[in-house]
Amino acid sequence: MNRFSDYKKNLNYSTCNEDSLTEKKALDVTKSDIILCLTGSGGPALNLLIENPKKIIAIDFNSIQNWLLELKIAAIKNLEYDEFCKFLGFKECKNRLELYDKITDDLSDYSFKYWEKHKRDIKKGILYQGQLEKVYKFSSNILKFNMGEKLDKMFSFNNLEDQIKFYETEWKTDPNWKEYLKHSYSIYFSNKDIEPAYYDLGEDYDFENFCSKLIDKGFKTRLVRENHLLSLGIDGSYDRVSILPLWLQRNNYHILKENIHKINIITENVISYLKNSPMNSIDKFAVSNLTDYLNEEDYKNFYRYIINCSRPNGKICIRSIVQRPILSDFTKNIIRNEELEKELENNDLALEYKIIVGKIIK
Ligand SMILES: C[S@@+](CC[C@H](N)C(=O)[O-])C[C@H]1O[C@@H](n2cnc3c(N)ncnc32)[C@H](O)[C@@H]1O
């Protein structure tokens, strides 16, 4: 089966499954930077915008993801923070379509046509309507059924030691948790299209162990309610989260409004875009998951083109589910910072990613 068969026909991501603090530290954005990132949910571009760069190129070959970013941009331009949260579905709202009517003038014709046909998603709150977010919801409902009040308890801790103790003594030993883990494979793999990288993990991949390790790391390293990505996975929403992703934080909203014109959205395969980009034209690259999806030829071209269009001393941050080494032809041009990679990997709220951070030498 082609891993992208339905992928480009769906809204796959609507929140943001990256911990933006990782890209922030890895790329060290300055005011003069032109940054290229994948659009996905739009979250990566909005998070980077808070760093006040010169320009952001948000690129995706799935136009629906780009129309989502257009929708978020139109909402930021036209709505105040509280309305924005209501419009997205982060907060309750009875008149979401009225808020939608306030922003449509800022949508392109294609985007407008798409959202007119998908008003039901807008009405429900677009924040949680991606395929991945629906899987999170489905999975968290099963978890709530299995773990009941123990899940509520997980969100109640103020102290990490107490949380770890509870996890070790009451959560990990619960037969319902073991039961959930046993079925985690079918819960997540029922829709591999949400994450094409899963195709590479192989049929006999021990997903139960993968999931168990992630949760172990998640529960033992940070308070659950301070990890918005873990919360999304186990609670299906940000409702009980005390630290929101950067782009959703009230304090950052005025920065988004001031900088929103700096995002340039491109619908194209990133490889052809990079191939045709002028030499020395981009400073920083945030390419979440891209390397998971590339065939051998494109993987080689990806580095070749990035090195060509990067300015001297540009920076790259690559997230991936499947670890793929930088090809030896390019290791002299991309100088990795392995110490920083390790630190970022250990602290990344998304828990499952391998991180590569490199400086690009011409
Ligand atoms: C995993 S998503 C990144 C989502 C991001 N982590 C988020 O939270 O929003 C990767 C995005 O890159 C897009 N993509 C994958 N391969 C691409 C390619 N070769 N060219 C352009 N876009 C691509 C996908 O459509 C997807 O939206």
The ligand as a Tripos MOL2 file, in Angstrom:
@<TRIPOS>MOLECULE
LIG
   27    29     1     0     0
SMALL
NO_CHARGES

@<TRIPOS>ATOM
      1 C1          4.6610   15.1840   10.7680 C.3       1 LIG1
      2 S1          4.1390   16.5920    9.9020 S.3       1 LIG1
      3 C2          4.7970   17.7640   10.7940 C.3       1 LIG1
      4 C3          3.7100   18.1340   11.7080 C.3       1 LIG1
      5 C4          4.2180   18.8880   12.7990 C.3       1 LIG1
      6 N1          5.0340   18.0600   13.6560 N.3       1 LIG1
      7 C5          3.0700   19.4460   13.5330 C.2       1 LIG1
      8 O1          2.9350   19.1800   14.6790 O.co2     1 LIG1
      9 O2          2.3060   20.1940   12.9420 O.co2     1 LIG1
     10 C6          5.0250   16.6870    8.4840 C.3       1 LIG1
     11 C7          4.3160   17.5070    7.4170 C.3       1 LIG1
     12 O3          5.1570   17.5190    6.2960 O.3       1 LIG1
     13 C8          4.4270   17.2730    5.1170 C.3       1 LIG1
     14 N2          5.3660   16.6150    4.2080 N.ar      1 LIG1
     15 C9          5.9180   15.3910    4.3090 C.ar      1 LIG1
     16 N3          6.7750   15.1700    3.3040 N.ar      1 LIG1
     17 C10         6.7750   16.2990    2.5440 C.ar      1 LIG1
     18 C11         7.4430   16.6930    1.3540 C.ar      1 LIG1
     19 N4          8.3040   15.8920    0.7520 N.pl3     1 LIG1
     20 N5          7.2050   17.9230    0.8690 N.ar      1 LIG1
     21 C12         6.3330   18.7550    1.4580 C.ar      1 LIG1
     22 N6          5.6520   18.4140    2.5910 N.ar      1 LIG1
     23 C13         5.8700   17.2180    3.1140 C.ar      1 LIG1
     24 C14         3.2450   16.4260    5.5460 C.3       1 LIG1
     25 O4          2.1330   16.6200    4.7080 O.3       1 LIG1
     26 C15         2.9890   16.8950    6.9710 C.3       1 LIG1
     27 O5          1.9880   17.8360    7.0530 O.3       1 LIG1
@<TRIPOS>BOND
     1     1     2 1
     2     2     3 1
     3     2    10 1
     4     3     4 1
     5     4     5 1
     6     5     6 1
     7     5     7 1
     8     7     8 2
     9     7     9 1
    10    10    11 1
    11    11    12 1
    12    11    26 1
    13    12    13 1
    14    13    14 1
    15    13    24 1
    16    14    15 ar
    17    14    23 ar
    18    15    16 ar
    19    16    17 ar
    20    17    18 ar
    21    17    23 ar
    22    18    19 1
    23    18    20 ar
    24    20    21 ar
    25    21    22 ar
    26    22    23 ar
    27    24    25 1
    28    24    26 1
    29    26    27 1
@<TRIPOS>SUBSTRUCTURE
     1 LIG1         1 GROUP 0 **** ****
